[in-house]
Amino acid sequence: MRLLINTDIRPTLRSLKPVACNLQPAFGFSLLEIVVALGLFAFVAISLLGLFPVAQRITADSHQLTEAPLIVQSILSLLQVNTPEGIIATAPDWLSNPSHCLHFSLEQSSKHYVAYNKQGVPLRLLTCQEYEAPLTHDGMSYAVCITTTSEKQPSGIVRVEVIITSPVNLPIKARNHSEFLLLLSTTTP
């Protein structure tokens, strides 16, 4: 007698149970999509954070470029064409305290150093050593060197060189410089 054994392991149609099919789309993101999105976000965020110091430096430089001509204009207005002496007040009490004034004689060559605030108002006189060293005084924004030269010029012409530096908390070689050259006539027309 022979035994017949069914070795076919495939299920028959009758033994299959119906399986519920979920044909709705899957909601959410895969792990790979999330990692890629976070990587892109981190790259953009780090790039933008790197731009902040650059923007601050550009803003400070543009502020100096705006303020420097105003300081030179105030110096020029004090060194009037018809006035042999110019006076720069270096403190608010300059009327009552003459030591807070800087007197320029356009007849002689001279070099003076003055500290200015952000508004372009002179604060005080500086020595050459103070001008070249980092300054930490509150309110100082600009260190100005004013040089007048009357020798080696045509008669009645005075050469005035104004160098405005900032920020003052850095040594002189690390500061931004704005240089102006003015030729003044001391003769009256």
C-alpha positions as CSV (number, residue, x, y, z in Angstrom):
1,M,0.0,0.0,0.0
2,R,1.2,3.3,-0.9
3,L,0.7,6.4,1.2
4,L,0.2,9.6,-0.6
5,I,1.6,12.6,1.2
6,N,1.0,16.0,-0.1
7,T,4.3,17.7,-0.1
8,D,3.0,20.9,-1.7
9,I,3.3,23.5,1.0
10,R,1.4,26.1,-0.9
11,P,-1.8,26.9,0.8
12,T,-5.0,26.1,-0.9
13,L,-7.4,28.8,-1.8
14,R,-9.8,27.5,0.9
15,S,-7.2,27.9,3.7
16,L,-6.4,31.5,2.9
17,K,-8.1,34.0,5.1
18,P,-9.0,37.4,3.7
19,V,-6.4,40.1,4.7
20,A,-7.5,43.7,5.1
21,C,-5.7,45.9,2.5
22,N,-4.8,49.4,3.5
23,L,-4.9,51.3,0.3
24,Q,-4.7,54.8,1.9
25,P,-1.5,56.8,1.5
26,A,0.9,56.8,4.4
27,F,1.1,60.1,6.3
28,G,4.4,61.5,7.8
29,F,8.0,61.5,6.7
30,S,10.6,58.8,6.6
31,L,13.6,59.0,8.8
32,L,15.8,59.7,5.8
33,E,13.7,62.7,4.8
34,I,13.9,64.1,8.3
35,V,17.7,63.7,8.5
36,V,18.2,65.4,5.1
37,A,15.9,68.3,6.2
38,L,17.7,68.8,9.5
39,G,21.0,68.7,7.7
40,L,19.9,71.4,5.2
41,F,18.5,73.5,8.1
42,A,21.7,73.3,10.1
43,F,23.8,74.3,7.0
44,V,21.7,77.3,6.3
45,A,21.6,78.4,10.0
46,I,25.3,78.1,10.4
47,S,25.9,80.1,7.2
48,L,23.5,82.9,8.3
49,L,25.1,83.1,11.8
50,G,28.5,83.6,10.0
51,L,27.1,86.7,8.3
52,F,26.3,88.6,11.5
53,P,29.9,89.7,12.3
54,V,30.4,90.8,8.7
55,A,27.2,92.8,8.8
56,Q,28.3,94.5,12.1
57,R,31.7,95.4,10.7
58,I,30.1,96.8,7.5
59,T,27.7,98.8,9.6
60,A,30.4,100.3,11.8
61,D,32.5,101.1,8.7
62,S,29.6,102.9,7.0
63,H,28.9,104.8,10.2
64,Q,32.5,106.0,10.2
65,L,32.3,106.9,6.5
66,T,29.2,109.0,7.3
67,E,30.5,110.7,10.4
68,A,34.1,111.4,9.3
69,P,33.2,114.2,6.7
70,L,31.0,115.8,9.4
71,I,33.9,116.0,11.8
72,V,36.1,117.4,9.1
73,Q,33.4,119.9,8.2
74,S,33.2,121.1,11.8
75,I,37.0,121.4,12.0
76,L,37.0,123.4,8.7
77,S,34.3,125.7,10.0
78,L,36.5,126.5,13.0
79,L,39.5,127.2,10.8
80,Q,37.8,130.0,8.9
81,V,39.5,131.5,5.9
82,N,39.5,134.9,7.4
83,T,40.5,133.8,10.9
84,P,44.2,133.4,11.7
85,E,43.3,131.2,14.7
86,G,40.8,128.4,15.0
87,I,39.4,127.2,18.3
88,I,38.1,123.7,18.9
89,A,36.2,123.2,22.2
90,T,37.1,119.9,23.7
91,A,34.6,119.8,26.6
92,P,31.1,121.2,27.2
93,D,32.4,123.7,29.7
94,W,34.9,125.3,27.3
95,L,33.5,128.8,27.8
96,S,34.2,128.8,31.5
97,N,37.4,126.6,31.3
98,P,39.8,127.8,28.6
99,S,42.1,124.8,29.1
100,H,39.4,122.7,27.4
101,C,40.0,124.5,24.1
102,L,42.5,123.7,21.4
103,H,43.8,126.8,19.7
104,F,45.1,126.5,16.2
105,S,47.4,129.0,14.7
106,L,47.4,128.8,11.0
107,E,50.6,130.9,11.0
108,Q,52.7,128.0,12.4
109,S,52.8,124.2,11.7
110,S,51.3,122.1,14.4
111,K,49.9,118.6,15.2
112,H,47.1,118.0,17.6
113,Y,45.1,114.9,18.7
114,V,41.4,115.1,19.7
115,A,38.9,112.5,20.9
116,Y,35.4,112.7,19.5
117,N,32.2,110.9,20.4
118,K,29.7,109.2,18.1
119,Q,27.8,112.4,17.4
120,G,31.0,114.1,16.2
121,V,31.5,116.3,19.4
122,P,35.0,116.8,20.6
123,L,35.6,115.3,24.1
124,R,39.2,116.0,25.1
125,L,42.7,116.5,23.9
126,L,44.9,113.4,23.5
127,T,48.6,113.0,23.7
128,C,50.5,111.2,20.9
129,Q,50.9,108.1,23.1
130,E,47.1,108.1,23.9
131,Y,46.3,108.5,20.2
132,E,48.4,105.5,19.2
133,A,47.3,103.2,22.0
134,P,44.0,101.5,22.5
135,L,41.5,103.9,24.2
136,T,39.0,102.6,26.7
137,H,37.3,105.8,27.7
138,D,33.5,105.6,27.6
139,G,32.0,107.7,24.9
140,M,35.1,108.0,22.7
141,S,34.4,106.8,19.1
142,Y,36.9,108.6,17.0
143,A,40.5,109.7,17.5
144,V,41.4,112.6,15.2
145,C,44.9,113.8,14.3
146,I,44.9,117.4,12.9
147,T,48.1,118.6,11.3
148,T,48.6,122.1,9.9
149,T,51.6,122.9,7.7
150,S,52.3,126.4,6.6
151,E,56.0,126.0,5.5
152,K,56.8,124.9,2.0
153,Q,53.4,126.2,0.8
154,P,52.7,129.1,-1.5
155,S,52.2,132.4,0.4
156,G,48.9,132.5,2.2
157,I,48.1,128.8,1.8
158,V,47.9,126.4,4.8
159,R,47.8,122.7,4.4
160,V,45.5,121.0,6.9
161,E,45.6,117.2,7.1
162,V,42.9,115.5,9.2
163,I,43.1,111.7,9.9
164,I,40.1,110.2,11.6
165,T,40.5,106.7,13.1
166,S,38.1,104.3,14.7
167,P,37.3,102.1,16.6
168,V,39.5,103.7,19.3
169,N,39.7,100.5,21.4
170,L,42.2,99.0,18.9
171,P,45.8,100.0,18.4
172,I,46.4,102.6,15.8
173,K,47.5,100.1,13.1
174,A,44.3,98.1,13.4
175,R,41.9,101.0,13.2
176,N,40.1,102.2,10.1
177,H,41.5,105.5,8.8
178,S,39.8,108.3,6.9
179,E,42.2,110.9,5.6
180,F,41.3,114.4,4.4
181,L,43.5,117.1,3.0
182,L,42.4,120.7,3.1
183,L,44.1,123.7,1.6
184,L,43.1,126.9,3.3
185,S,43.8,130.4,2.2
186,T,44.7,132.8,5.0
187,T,44.6,135.9,2.8
188,T,41.4,137.9,2.4
189,P,40.2,138.4,-1.1
